[in-house]
Amino acid sequence: MTHIRTVEGPRGSYGVRLARADEAAVLAHHRASMFRDMREVDDQGAAIIANASTDRLASLIEAREYFGFLAEFEGQVVGGGGVWLRPLLPRPGTLQGSSEAYVLNVYTEREHRRTGVARAIMESIVDWSRGQGVARITLHASKEGGPLYESLGFEVSNEMRLKLI
């Protein structure tokens, strides 16, 4: 598959490409591992999340609502992230309406962290979103990811959350 971005890391070249629907299990693994590494679930919870996410992600990719980005090193997937496109109603700045790219599931395998993989994934997502005419990109940052996102121009917003379950 064609890489949409190639970066040089301390170990060699990393390529970032779009994921196919048949790679949903890899994307689900990243999602589950992200929550496990943030200590929001244990290994059993991560396995449940991975299993429950695979079919949903495949369906969203096929519907062209979710776009997965995979980072590869020497032919192996070592990280990834995703964009869930959501419609925006007309609002100041986009009076005709537009779309929002909600970034989620950004994850790098432990042995490839601090090599530029997450930055390459996020730069790919930002460039891709710009090319799609997306009005804005939003995400929820972990403590570890916050500095990266801020260095890419993301700003902390006034979002609030109410957990119902």
DSSP file (Angstrom, degrees, kcal/mol; ACC not computed):
  #  RESIDUE AA STRUCTURE BP1 BP2  ACC     N-H-->O    O-->H-N    N-H-->O    O-->H-N    TCO  KAPPA ALPHA  PHI   PSI    X-CA   Y-CA   Z-CA
    1    1 A M              0   0    0      0, 0.0     2,-0.3     0, 0.0     0, 0.0   0.000 360.0 360.0 360.0 150.4    0.0    0.0    0.0
    2    2 A T        -     0   0    0      1,-0.1    16,-0.4     2,-0.0     2,-0.3  -0.565 360.0-130.1 -78.6 131.8    1.1    3.5   -0.7
    3    3 A H        -     0   0    0     -2,-0.3    14,-0.3     1,-0.1     3,-0.1  -0.605   9.4-159.5 -79.0 139.1    2.3    5.5    2.3
    4    4 A I  S    S+     0   0    0     12,-3.2     2,-0.3     1,-0.3    13,-0.2   0.583  82.7  15.4 -92.0 -12.1    0.8    8.9    2.7
    5    5 A R  E     -A   16   0A   0     11,-1.3    11,-3.1     2,-0.0     2,-0.4  -0.943  63.1-166.7-157.9 137.8    3.8   10.0    4.9
    6    6 A T  E     -A   15   0A   0     -2,-0.3     2,-0.3     9,-0.2     9,-0.2  -0.997  13.1-178.1-125.6 133.2    7.2    8.6    5.5
    7    7 A V  E     -A   14   0A   0      7,-2.9     7,-3.2    -2,-0.4     2,-0.6  -0.953  25.7-124.6-130.1 150.5    9.4    9.8    8.4
    8    8 A E  E     -A   13   0A   0     -2,-0.3     5,-0.2     5,-0.2    -2,-0.0  -0.838  32.4-179.5 -94.0 125.2   12.9    8.9    9.5
    9    9 A G  E >   -A   12   0A   0      3,-3.5     3,-0.9    -2,-0.6   107,-0.1  -0.589  47.1 -90.5-111.8 178.5   13.1    7.8   13.1
   10   10 A P  T 3  S+     0   0    0      0, 0.0     3,-0.1     0, 0.0   105,-0.1   0.725 128.5  43.4 -63.5 -20.6   16.1    6.7   15.2
   11   11 A R  T 3  S-     0   0    0      1,-0.4     2,-0.3   104,-0.1    -3,-0.0   0.549 125.7 -84.7-101.0  -9.4   15.6    3.1   14.1
   12   12 A G  E <  S-A    9   0A   0     -3,-0.9    -3,-3.5     2,-0.0    -1,-0.4  -0.962  74.0 -11.5 139.4-158.7   14.9    3.8   10.4
   13   13 A S  E     -A    8   0A   0     -2,-0.3    61,-0.5    -5,-0.2     2,-0.4  -0.592  47.8-166.3 -86.1 137.2   11.9    4.7    8.2
   14   14 A Y  E     -AB   7  73A   0     -7,-3.2    -7,-2.9    -2,-0.3     2,-0.4  -0.967   6.7-159.0-116.7 136.7    8.3    4.7    9.3
   15   15 A G  E     -AB   6  72A   0     57,-2.0    57,-3.2    -2,-0.4     2,-0.4  -0.919   3.1-154.0-115.9 144.8    5.5    4.9    6.8
   16   16 A V  E     +AB   5  71A   0    -11,-3.1   -12,-3.2    -2,-0.4   -11,-1.3  -0.962  23.3 162.9-116.6 133.8    1.9    6.0    7.5
   17   17 A R  E     - B   0  70A   0     53,-2.4    53,-3.3    -2,-0.4     2,-0.2  -0.931  41.8 -89.6-142.7 164.8   -1.0    4.7    5.4
   18   18 A L  E     - B   0  69A   0    -16,-0.4    51,-0.3    -2,-0.3     2,-0.2  -0.535  45.0-122.7 -75.4 144.4   -4.7    4.5    5.4
   19   19 A A        -     0   0    0     49,-2.7    49,-0.3    -2,-0.2     2,-0.2  -0.530  16.0-131.9 -85.8 152.9   -6.1    1.2    6.9
   20   20 A R    >   -     0   0    0     -2,-0.2     3,-2.0     1,-0.1    42,-0.1  -0.643  27.3-109.0 -96.3 160.9   -8.4   -1.2    5.1
   21   21 A A  G >  S+     0   0    0      1,-0.3     3,-1.6    -2,-0.2     4,-0.1   0.838 118.3  62.4 -59.4 -33.2  -11.7   -2.5    6.6
   22   22 A D  G 3  S+     0   0    0      1,-0.3    -1,-0.3     2,-0.1     3,-0.2   0.490  96.7  60.9 -74.7   0.8  -10.0   -6.0    6.9
   23   23 A E  G X>  +     0   0    0     -3,-2.0     4,-1.6     1,-0.1     3,-0.9   0.161  67.7 112.5-105.4  15.6   -7.5   -4.4    9.2
   24   24 A A  H <>  +     0   0    0     -3,-1.6     4,-2.8     1,-0.3     5,-0.2   0.821  69.3  62.0 -59.3 -32.4  -10.1   -3.4   11.8
   25   25 A A  H 3> S+     0   0    0     -3,-0.2     4,-2.1     2,-0.2    -1,-0.3   0.862 102.9  50.4 -63.7 -34.2   -8.8   -5.9   14.3
   26   26 A V  H <> S+     0   0    0     -3,-0.9     4,-2.1     2,-0.2    -1,-0.2   0.925 111.8  47.4 -67.4 -44.3   -5.4   -4.0   14.3
   27   27 A L  H  X S+     0   0    0     -4,-1.6     4,-2.2     1,-0.2    -2,-0.2   0.896 111.8  50.5 -62.7 -40.6   -7.3   -0.7   14.9
   28   28 A A  H  X S+     0   0    0     -4,-2.8     4,-2.7     2,-0.2    -1,-0.2   0.875 107.1  54.7 -65.8 -37.2   -9.3   -2.3   17.7
   29   29 A H  H  X S+     0   0    0     -4,-2.1     4,-2.8     2,-0.2     5,-0.2   0.922 108.4  48.9 -59.8 -44.7   -6.1   -3.6   19.3
   30   30 A H  H  X S+     0   0    0     -4,-2.1     4,-2.4     2,-0.2    -2,-0.2   0.921 111.1  50.3 -61.8 -43.2   -4.7   -0.1   19.3
   31   31 A R  H  X S+     0   0    0     -4,-2.2     4,-1.8     1,-0.2    -2,-0.2   0.947 114.6  42.7 -59.6 -49.5   -8.0    1.2   20.9
   32   32 A A  H  X S+     0   0    0     -4,-2.7     4,-2.3     1,-0.2    -2,-0.2   0.899 114.0  50.9 -65.8 -41.4   -8.0   -1.4   23.6
   33   33 A S  H  X S+     0   0    0     -4,-2.8     4,-3.0    -5,-0.2    -1,-0.2   0.867 106.0  56.4 -65.7 -36.4   -4.2   -1.1   24.3
   34   34 A M  H  X S+     0   0    0     -4,-2.4     4,-1.5    -5,-0.2    -1,-0.2   0.945 110.3  43.8 -59.5 -48.6   -4.6    2.7   24.6
   35   35 A F  H  <>S+     0   0    0     -4,-1.8     5,-2.6     2,-0.2     6,-0.8   0.883 114.2  51.0 -65.4 -37.8   -7.2    2.3   27.4
   36   36 A R  H ><5S+     0   0    0     -4,-2.3     3,-1.6     1,-0.2    -2,-0.2   0.935 109.9  49.1 -63.7 -46.1   -5.1   -0.4   29.1
   37   37 A D  H 3<5S+     0   0    0     -4,-3.0    -1,-0.2     1,-0.3    -2,-0.2   0.781 108.0  53.7 -67.3 -25.8   -2.0    1.7   29.0
   38   38 A M  T 3<5S-     0   0    0     -4,-1.5    -1,-0.3    -5,-0.2    -2,-0.2   0.437 115.5-121.0 -83.5   0.5   -3.9    4.6   30.5
   39   39 A R  T < 5S+     0   0    0     -3,-1.6    -3,-0.2     2,-0.2    -2,-0.1   0.784  79.2 124.1  63.8  31.1   -5.0    2.2   33.3
   40   40 A E  S   <S+     0   0    0     -5,-2.6     2,-0.3     1,-0.2    -4,-0.2   0.672  79.3  16.7 -89.7 -19.7   -8.7    2.6   32.5
   41   41 A V  S    S-     0   0    0     -6,-0.8    -2,-0.2    -9,-0.1    -1,-0.2  -0.963  75.7-125.5-143.0 160.2   -9.1   -1.2   32.0
   42   42 A D     >  -     0   0    0     -2,-0.3     4,-2.6    -3,-0.1     5,-0.2  -0.299  49.2 -82.3 -91.7-174.5   -7.1   -4.3   32.8
   43   43 A D  H  > S+     0   0    0      1,-0.2     4,-2.1     2,-0.2     5,-0.1   0.879 131.4  50.9 -59.3 -39.0   -6.1   -6.9   30.3
   44   44 A Q  H  > S+     0   0    0      2,-0.2     4,-2.0     1,-0.2    -1,-0.2   0.926 111.1  47.5 -66.3 -43.6   -9.5   -8.6   30.4
   45   45 A G  H  > S+     0   0    0      1,-0.2     4,-2.4     2,-0.2    -2,-0.2   0.888 110.4  53.2 -62.8 -38.9  -11.3   -5.3   29.8
   46   46 A A  H  X S+     0   0    0     -4,-2.6     4,-2.7     1,-0.2    -1,-0.2   0.902 107.4  51.2 -63.1 -40.7   -8.9   -4.5   26.9
   47   47 A A  H  X S+     0   0    0     -4,-2.1     4,-2.5     2,-0.2    -1,-0.2   0.898 110.0  49.5 -63.5 -40.1   -9.7   -7.9   25.3
   48   48 A I  H  X S+     0   0    0     -4,-2.0     4,-2.6     2,-0.2    -2,-0.2   0.924 111.8  48.6 -64.1 -44.3  -13.4   -7.1   25.6
   49   49 A I  H  X S+     0   0    0     -4,-2.4     4,-1.8     2,-0.2    -2,-0.2   0.926 111.7  49.7 -61.9 -45.0  -13.0   -3.7   24.0
   50   50 A A  H  X S+     0   0    0     -4,-2.7     4,-1.5     1,-0.2    -2,-0.2   0.940 113.8  44.8 -60.1 -47.9  -10.9   -5.1   21.2
   51   51 A N  H  X S+     0   0    0     -4,-2.5     4,-0.6     1,-0.2    -1,-0.2   0.906 115.7  46.7 -63.7 -41.6  -13.4   -7.8   20.4
   52   52 A A  H  < S+     0   0    0     -4,-2.6     4,-0.5    -5,-0.2    -1,-0.2   0.739 113.9  49.0 -73.4 -22.5  -16.4   -5.4   20.6
   53   53 A S  H  X S+     0   0    0     -4,-1.8     4,-2.9    -5,-0.2     5,-0.3   0.744  91.7  76.5 -89.1 -24.9  -14.7   -2.8   18.5
   54   54 A T  H  X S+     0   0    0     -4,-1.5     4,-2.3     1,-0.2     5,-0.2   0.932  99.4  38.5 -57.9 -55.5  -13.5   -4.8   15.5
   55   55 A D  H  X S+     0   0    0     -4,-0.6     4,-2.3     1,-0.2    -1,-0.2   0.889 116.7  52.6 -64.7 -38.6  -16.8   -5.3   13.7
   56   56 A R  H  > S+     0   0    0     -4,-0.5     4,-2.3     2,-0.2    -1,-0.2   0.931 110.7  46.8 -62.6 -45.9  -17.9   -1.7   14.4
   57   57 A L  H  X S+     0   0    0     -4,-2.9     4,-2.4     1,-0.2     5,-0.2   0.908 110.9  52.1 -63.6 -41.5  -14.7   -0.3   13.1
   58   58 A A  H  X S+     0   0    0     -4,-2.3     4,-2.5    -5,-0.3    -1,-0.2   0.920 111.0  48.1 -60.0 -43.5  -14.9   -2.4    9.9
   59   59 A S  H  X S+     0   0    0     -4,-2.3     4,-1.9     1,-0.2    -1,-0.2   0.904 111.7  49.2 -63.8 -41.8  -18.4   -1.2    9.3
   60   60 A L  H  <>S+     0   0    0     -4,-2.3     5,-2.7     2,-0.2     6,-1.5   0.872 111.1  49.8 -67.6 -36.4  -17.5    2.4    9.8
   61   61 A I  H ><5S+     0   0    0     -4,-2.4     3,-1.4     4,-0.2    -2,-0.2   0.938 111.0  49.1 -65.4 -46.0  -14.5    2.1    7.5
   62   62 A E  H 3<5S+     0   0    0     -4,-2.5    -2,-0.2     1,-0.3    -1,-0.2   0.850 110.8  50.4 -61.5 -33.9  -16.7    0.5    4.8
   63   63 A A  T 3<5S-     0   0    0     -4,-1.9    -1,-0.3    -5,-0.2    -2,-0.2   0.487 112.6-123.1 -80.8  -3.4  -19.3    3.3    5.3
   64   64 A R  T < 5S+     0   0    0     -3,-1.4    -3,-0.2    -4,-0.3    -2,-0.1   0.850  84.6 111.3  60.2  37.8  -16.4    5.8    4.9
   65   65 A E  S   <S+     0   0    0     -5,-2.7    20,-2.9     1,-0.2     2,-0.4   0.623  73.9  44.9-105.4 -25.5  -17.2    7.4    8.2
   66   66 A Y  E     - C   0  84A   0     -6,-1.5     2,-0.5    18,-0.2    -1,-0.2  -0.971  65.5-167.7-122.6 136.0  -14.1    6.2   10.0
   67   67 A F  E     - C   0  83A   0     16,-2.6    16,-1.9    -2,-0.4     2,-0.3  -0.974   9.7-155.5-126.6 116.2  -10.6    6.4    8.5
   68   68 A G  E     - C   0  82A   0     -2,-0.5   -49,-2.7   -49,-0.3     2,-0.5  -0.685   0.3-156.1 -92.3 144.1   -7.8    4.5   10.2
   69   69 A F  E     -BC  18  81A   0     12,-3.2    12,-1.9    -2,-0.3     2,-0.4  -0.985  10.4-164.4-119.9 125.7   -4.1    5.5    9.8
   70   70 A L  E     -BC  17  80A   0    -53,-3.3   -53,-2.4    -2,-0.5     2,-0.5  -0.930   9.0-150.0-116.5 134.1   -1.5    2.9   10.4
   71   71 A A  E     -BC  16  79A   0      8,-2.8     7,-3.0    -2,-0.4     8,-1.1  -0.868  19.1-164.7 -99.7 133.0    2.2    3.4   11.0
   72   72 A E  E     -BC  15  77A   0    -57,-3.2   -57,-2.0    -2,-0.5     2,-0.4  -0.905  15.2-171.6-121.5 147.1    4.5    0.7    9.8
   73   73 A F  E >  S-BC  14  76A   0      3,-2.7     3,-1.9    -2,-0.4   -59,-0.1  -0.975  80.7 -16.8-135.1 120.3    8.1   -0.2   10.4
   74   74 A E  T 3  S-     0   0    0    -61,-0.5     3,-0.1    -2,-0.4   -60,-0.1   0.881 130.3 -50.2  50.8  43.4    9.8   -2.9    8.4
   75   75 A G  T 3  S+     0   0    0      1,-0.2     2,-0.4     0, 0.0    -1,-0.3   0.409 117.0 109.7  81.8  -2.1    6.5   -4.2    7.2
   76   76 A Q  E <  S-C   73   0A   0     -3,-1.9    -3,-2.7     2,-0.0     2,-0.4  -0.879  72.2-119.7-109.4 138.6    4.9   -4.4   10.7
   77   77 A V  E     +C   72   0A   0     -2,-0.4    -5,-0.3    -5,-0.2     3,-0.1  -0.636  37.1 167.6 -73.9 125.5    2.2   -2.1   12.0
   78   78 A V  E     -     0   0A   0     -7,-3.0    31,-3.0    -2,-0.4     2,-0.3   0.359  59.4  -3.7-122.1   0.8    3.6   -0.3   15.1
   79   79 A G  E     +CD  71 108A   0     -8,-1.1    -8,-2.8    29,-0.3     2,-0.3  -0.978  58.2 173.8-177.3 171.3    1.0    2.4   15.7
   80   80 A G  E     -CD  70 107A   0     27,-2.8    27,-2.9    -2,-0.3     2,-0.3  -0.988   9.8-165.9-174.1 178.7   -2.1    4.0   14.5
   81   81 A G  E     -C   69   0A   0    -12,-1.9   -12,-3.2    -2,-0.3     2,-0.3  -0.950  15.8-137.2-167.3 174.1   -4.9    6.4   15.0
   82   82 A G  E     -CD  68 104A   0     22,-2.1    22,-2.0    -2,-0.3     2,-0.4  -0.970   5.7-145.6-147.1 161.6   -8.3    7.2   13.5
   83   83 A V  E     -CD  67 103A   0    -16,-1.9   -16,-2.6    -2,-0.3     2,-0.7  -0.997   8.2-162.6-127.6 125.8  -10.7    9.9   12.3
   84   84 A W  E     -CD  66 102A   0     18,-2.5    18,-2.3    -2,-0.4     2,-0.4  -0.944  20.5-141.2-106.7 112.1  -14.4    9.6   12.7
   85   85 A L  E     - D   0 101A   0    -20,-2.9    16,-0.2    -2,-0.7    -2,-0.0  -0.596  23.6-178.3 -77.9 130.3  -16.0   12.1   10.4
   86   86 A R  E     - D   0 100A   0     14,-2.7    14,-3.2    -2,-0.4     2,-0.1  -0.983  27.0-114.4-129.4 139.4  -19.0   13.9   11.9
   87   87 A P  E     - D   0  99A   0      0, 0.0     2,-0.5     0, 0.0    12,-0.3  -0.431  24.0-148.5 -71.4 146.6  -21.3   16.4   10.3
   88   88 A L  E     - D   0  98A   0     10,-3.0    10,-1.5    -2,-0.1     3,-0.1  -0.963  12.7-131.2-113.0 131.0  -21.4   20.0   11.7
   89   89 A L        -     0   0    0     -2,-0.5     8,-0.2     8,-0.2     7,-0.1  -0.360  49.3 -72.6 -68.4 159.2  -24.5   22.0   11.6
   90   90 A P  S    S+     0   0    0      0, 0.0     5,-0.3     0, 0.0    -1,-0.2  -0.273  71.8 152.0 -53.8 141.5  -24.2   25.6   10.2
   91   91 A R  B >   -F   94   0B   0      3,-1.4     3,-2.0    -3,-0.1     6,-0.2  -0.944  54.3 -55.1-160.9 168.8  -22.4   27.7   12.8
   92   92 A P  T 3  S+     0   0    0      0, 0.0     0, 0.0     0, 0.0     0, 0.0  -0.369 128.4  21.8 -56.1 132.4  -20.2   30.8   12.9
   93   93 A G  T 3  S+     0   0    0     -2,-0.0     2,-0.1     4,-0.0     3,-0.1   0.011 129.8  47.8  95.2 -27.6  -17.2   30.1   10.7
   94   94 A T  B X   +F   91   0B   0     -3,-2.0     3,-2.0    -5,-0.1    -3,-1.4  -0.557  64.2 168.3-139.9  71.3  -19.0   27.4    8.7
   95   95 A L  T 3  S+     0   0    0      1,-0.3     3,-0.1    -5,-0.3    -1,-0.1   0.723  80.0  46.6 -63.3 -23.3  -22.3   29.0    7.8
   96   96 A Q  T 3  S-     0   0    0      1,-0.3    -1,-0.3    -7,-0.1     2,-0.0   0.390 118.4-110.0 -96.3   2.9  -23.2   26.3    5.3
   97   97 A G    <   -     0   0    0     -3,-2.0    -1,-0.3    -6,-0.2     2,-0.2  -0.106  41.1-175.1  85.9 166.6  -22.2   23.5    7.7
   98   98 A S  E     -D   88   0A   0    -10,-1.5   -10,-3.0    -3,-0.1     2,-0.3  -0.791  25.9 -79.4-166.6-153.1  -19.2   21.2    7.3
   99   99 A S  E     -D   87   0A   0     34,-0.4    36,-2.3   -12,-0.3    37,-0.9  -0.945  24.5-144.3-133.9 158.8  -17.6   18.2    8.9
  100  100 A E  E     -De  86 136A   0    -14,-3.2   -14,-2.7    -2,-0.3     2,-0.7  -0.955  11.4-140.6-120.2 137.9  -15.5   17.6   12.0
  101  101 A A  E     -De  85 137A   0     35,-2.6    37,-2.4    -2,-0.4     2,-0.7  -0.896  15.2-161.1 -98.3 113.3  -12.8   15.1   12.3
  102  102 A Y  E     -De  84 138A   0    -18,-2.3   -18,-2.5    -2,-0.7     2,-0.4  -0.866  12.4-147.7 -95.3 116.0  -12.9   13.5   15.7
  103  103 A V  E     +De  83 139A   0     35,-3.0    37,-0.5    -2,-0.7     2,-0.3  -0.684  30.1 151.7 -88.5 132.9   -9.5   11.8   16.4
  104  104 A L  E     +D   82   0A   0    -22,-2.0   -22,-2.1    -2,-0.4   -73,-0.1  -0.963  42.6  40.1-151.0 167.3   -9.4    8.7   18.5
  105  105 A N  E     +     0   0A   0     -2,-0.3     2,-0.5     1,-0.2   -25,-0.1   0.753  61.2 168.7  65.4  28.4   -7.4    5.5   19.0
  106  106 A V  E     +     0   0A   0    -25,-0.1     2,-0.3   -24,-0.1   -25,-0.3  -0.618  14.8 155.2 -74.6 123.2   -4.0    7.1   18.7
  107  107 A Y  E     -D   80   0A   0    -27,-2.9   -27,-2.8    -2,-0.5     2,-0.4  -0.997  31.1-164.2-153.7 141.6   -1.5    4.5   19.9
  108  108 A T  E     -D   79   0A   0     -2,-0.3   -29,-0.3   -29,-0.2     5,-0.1  -0.999  34.8-110.9-127.5 131.6    2.1    3.5   19.4
  109  109 A E    >   -     0   0    0    -31,-3.0     3,-2.3    -2,-0.4     4,-0.3  -0.315  36.5-111.3 -57.8 142.9    3.5    0.1   20.4
  110  110 A R  G >  S+     0   0    0      1,-0.3     3,-1.6     2,-0.2    -1,-0.1   0.834 113.8  54.8 -47.2 -47.2    5.8    0.5   23.4
  111  111 A E  G 3  S+     0   0    0      1,-0.3    -1,-0.3     3,-0.0    -2,-0.1   0.590 110.8  47.1 -71.2  -6.8    9.0   -0.4   21.6
  112  112 A H  G X >S+     0   0    0     -3,-2.3     3,-0.7   -34,-0.2     5,-0.5   0.253  83.5 120.5-115.5  10.7    8.4    2.3   19.0
  113  113 A R  T < 5S+     0   0    0     -3,-1.6    -4,-0.0    -4,-0.3    -3,-0.0  -0.403  70.2  26.8 -73.8 154.2    7.5    5.2   21.3
  114  114 A R  T 3 5S+     0   0    0     -2,-0.1    -1,-0.2     1,-0.1    -4,-0.0   0.783  93.9 102.7  65.1  29.1    9.5    8.4   21.3
  115  115 A T  T < 5S-     0   0    0     -3,-0.7  -104,-0.1  -106,-0.1    -2,-0.1   0.368 102.0 -97.0-117.2   0.2   10.5    7.8   17.7
  116  116 A G  T  >5S+     0   0    0   -107,-0.1     4,-2.4    -4,-0.1     5,-0.2   0.464  88.4 123.4  96.8   2.4    8.2   10.2   16.0
  117  117 A V  H  ><S+     0   0    0     -5,-0.5     4,-2.5     2,-0.2     5,-0.2   0.952  75.0  45.0 -63.5 -51.3    5.5    7.7   15.2
  118  118 A A  H  > S+     0   0    0      1,-0.2     4,-2.7     2,-0.2     5,-0.2   0.901 113.9  50.7 -61.9 -40.4    2.6    9.4   17.0
  119  119 A R  H  > S+     0   0    0      2,-0.2     4,-3.1     1,-0.2     5,-0.2   0.924 110.4  49.4 -61.6 -44.3    3.7   12.8   15.4
  120  120 A A  H  X S+     0   0    0     -4,-2.4     4,-2.1     2,-0.2    -2,-0.2   0.901 111.8  49.1 -62.4 -40.8    3.7   11.2   11.9
  121  121 A I  H  X S+     0   0    0     -4,-2.5     4,-2.4     2,-0.2    -2,-0.2   0.953 114.6  44.5 -62.1 -49.2    0.3    9.8   12.5
  122  122 A M  H  X S+     0   0    0     -4,-2.7     4,-2.7     1,-0.2    -2,-0.2   0.890 112.1  51.1 -66.6 -39.6   -1.1   13.1   13.7
  123  123 A E  H  X S+     0   0    0     -4,-3.1     4,-2.5     2,-0.2    -1,-0.2   0.891 111.1  50.2 -63.6 -37.0    0.5   15.1   11.0
  124  124 A S  H  X S+     0   0    0     -4,-2.1     4,-2.8    -5,-0.2    -2,-0.2   0.915 111.1  48.4 -64.1 -43.2   -1.0   12.6    8.5
  125  125 A I  H  X S+     0   0    0     -4,-2.4     4,-2.7     2,-0.2    -2,-0.2   0.920 112.7  47.7 -63.7 -44.2   -4.4   13.0   10.0
  126  126 A V  H  X S+     0   0    0     -4,-2.7     4,-2.4     2,-0.2    -2,-0.2   0.941 115.2  44.9 -63.3 -47.3   -4.2   16.8   10.0
  127  127 A D  H  X S+     0   0    0     -4,-2.5     4,-2.3     2,-0.2    -2,-0.2   0.922 114.7  48.3 -63.0 -44.5   -3.0   16.9    6.4
  128  128 A W  H  X S+     0   0    0     -4,-2.8     4,-1.3     2,-0.2    -2,-0.2   0.924 111.8  49.7 -61.4 -45.4   -5.6   14.4    5.3
  129  129 A S  H  <>S+     0   0    0     -4,-2.7     5,-2.3     1,-0.2     4,-0.4   0.905 109.6  51.1 -61.9 -42.7   -8.4   16.3    7.1
  130  130 A R  H ><5S+     0   0    0     -4,-2.4     3,-1.4     1,-0.2    -1,-0.2   0.925 109.4  51.3 -59.3 -44.6   -7.3   19.6    5.5
  131  131 A G  H 3<5S+     0   0    0     -4,-2.3    -1,-0.2     1,-0.3    -2,-0.2   0.744 106.6  54.7 -65.3 -24.0   -7.5   17.9    2.1
  132  132 A Q  T 3<5S-     0   0    0     -4,-1.3    -1,-0.3    -3,-0.4    -2,-0.2   0.459 116.5-113.3 -87.7  -2.2  -11.0   16.6    2.8
  133  133 A G  T < 5 +     0   0    0     -3,-1.4   -34,-0.4    -4,-0.4    -3,-0.2   0.744  53.7 171.4  76.1  23.6  -12.2   20.1    3.6
  134  134 A V      < -     0   0    0     -5,-2.3    -1,-0.2    -6,-0.2   -34,-0.2  -0.455  28.7-148.3 -68.2 136.6  -12.8   19.3    7.3
  135  135 A A  S    S-     0   0    0    -36,-2.3     2,-0.3     1,-0.2   -35,-0.2   0.863  71.1  -5.1 -76.5 -37.3  -13.7   22.5    9.3
  136  136 A R  E     -e  100   0A   0    -37,-0.9   -35,-2.6    -7,-0.0     2,-0.4  -0.990  56.2-137.3-155.9 159.8  -12.1   21.4   12.6
  137  137 A I  E     -e  101   0A   0     -2,-0.3     2,-0.3   -37,-0.2   -35,-0.2  -0.980  24.0-177.8-121.3 132.3  -10.4   18.5   14.3
  138  138 A T  E     +e  102   0A   0    -37,-2.4   -35,-3.0    -2,-0.4     2,-0.3  -0.898   7.6 158.7-126.7 159.1  -11.2   17.6   17.9
  139  139 A L  E     -e  103   0A   0     -2,-0.3     2,-0.5   -37,-0.2   -35,-0.1  -0.974  39.4-115.7-164.8 165.9   -9.9   15.0   20.3
  140  140 A H        -     0   0    0    -37,-0.5     2,-0.3    -2,-0.3    -2,-0.0  -0.976  38.0-147.6-110.5 121.0   -9.6   14.0   23.9
  141  141 A A        -     0   0    0     -2,-0.5     2,-0.1     4,-0.0    -2,-0.0  -0.681   3.5-139.5 -95.3 139.8   -6.0   14.0   25.0
  142  142 A S     >  -     0   0    0     -2,-0.3     4,-1.9     1,-0.1    -1,-0.0  -0.422  37.4-102.4 -77.6 168.0   -4.3   11.8   27.6
  143  143 A K  T  4 S+     0   0    0      1,-0.2    -1,-0.1     2,-0.2    -2,-0.0   0.891 125.3  49.2 -59.0 -38.5   -1.8   13.4   29.8
  144  144 A E  T  4 S+     0   0    0      1,-0.2     4,-0.4     2,-0.1    -1,-0.2   0.851 114.3  44.2 -69.9 -34.7    1.0   11.8   27.7
  145  145 A G  T  > S+     0   0    0      1,-0.2     4,-2.2     2,-0.1     3,-0.5   0.716  90.6  85.0 -84.9 -21.3   -0.5   13.0   24.4
  146  146 A G  H  X S+     0   0    0     -4,-1.9     4,-2.7     1,-0.2     5,-0.2   0.882  87.6  50.5 -50.4 -50.5   -1.3   16.5   25.4
  147  147 A P  H  > S+     0   0    0      0, 0.0     4,-2.1     0, 0.0    -1,-0.2   0.880 110.4  50.7 -59.6 -37.4    2.1   18.0   24.7
  148  148 A L  H  > S+     0   0    0     -3,-0.5     4,-1.0    -4,-0.4    -2,-0.2   0.956 112.0  46.3 -62.6 -49.4    2.2   16.5   21.2
  149  149 A Y  H ><>S+     0   0    0     -4,-2.2     5,-2.3     1,-0.2     3,-0.6   0.903 112.0  50.7 -62.7 -41.4   -1.2   17.8   20.3
  150  150 A E  H ><5S+     0   0    0     -4,-2.7     3,-1.6     1,-0.2    -1,-0.2   0.887 106.1  55.6 -63.3 -37.8   -0.4   21.3   21.6
  151  151 A S  H 3<5S+     0   0    0     -4,-2.1    -1,-0.2     1,-0.3    -2,-0.2   0.736 105.2  54.1 -67.0 -20.6    2.8   21.3   19.6
  152  152 A L  T <<5S-     0   0    0     -4,-1.0    -1,-0.3    -3,-0.6    -2,-0.2   0.407 129.9 -94.9 -91.5   0.7    0.7   20.6   16.5
  153  153 A G  T < 5S+     0   0    0     -3,-1.6    -3,-0.2     1,-0.3    -2,-0.1   0.438  74.1 146.5 103.3   0.6   -1.5   23.7   17.2
  154  154 A F      < -     0   0    0     -5,-2.3     2,-0.4    -6,-0.2    -1,-0.3  -0.460  33.7-151.1 -69.2 143.2   -4.4   22.0   19.1
  155  155 A E        -     0   0    0     -2,-0.1     2,-0.2     0, 0.0    -1,-0.0  -0.895  20.2-107.8-116.3 146.4   -5.9   24.3   21.8
  156  156 A V        -     0   0    0     -2,-0.4     2,-0.2     1,-0.1     0, 0.0  -0.532  43.9-157.8 -67.8 135.0   -7.6   23.3   25.1
  157  157 A S        -     0   0    0     -2,-0.2    -1,-0.1     2,-0.0     0, 0.0  -0.473  27.8-107.8-110.6-177.8  -11.3   23.9   24.8
  158  158 A N        +     0   0    0     -2,-0.2    -2,-0.0     2,-0.0    -1,-0.0   0.051  61.0 149.4 -98.2  24.4  -14.2   24.5   27.1
  159  159 A E        -     0   0    0      1,-0.0     2,-0.3     2,-0.0    -2,-0.0  -0.275  27.4-162.9 -60.6 142.6  -15.8   21.1   26.6
  160  160 A M        -     0   0    0      2,-0.0     2,-0.4     0, 0.0    -2,-0.0  -0.863   0.5-154.3-122.8 161.0  -17.7   19.6   29.5
  161  161 A R        -     0   0    0     -2,-0.3     2,-0.4     2,-0.0    -2,-0.0  -0.994  11.2-166.9-140.4 142.1  -18.8   16.0   30.0
  162  162 A L        -     0   0    0     -2,-0.4     2,-0.5     0, 0.0    -2,-0.0  -0.970  18.6-146.6-127.4 113.7  -21.6   14.3   31.9
  163  163 A K        +     0   0    0     -2,-0.4    -2,-0.0     1,-0.2     0, 0.0  -0.695  18.7 177.5 -82.9 126.3  -21.2   10.5   32.3
  164  164 A L              0   0    0     -2,-0.5    -1,-0.2     0, 0.0     0, 0.0   0.677 360.0 360.0-101.5 -23.3  -24.5    8.7   32.3
  165  165 A I              0   0    0      0, 0.0    -2,-0.1     0, 0.0     0, 0.0   0.319 360.0 360.0-138.6 360.0  -23.3    5.1   32.5
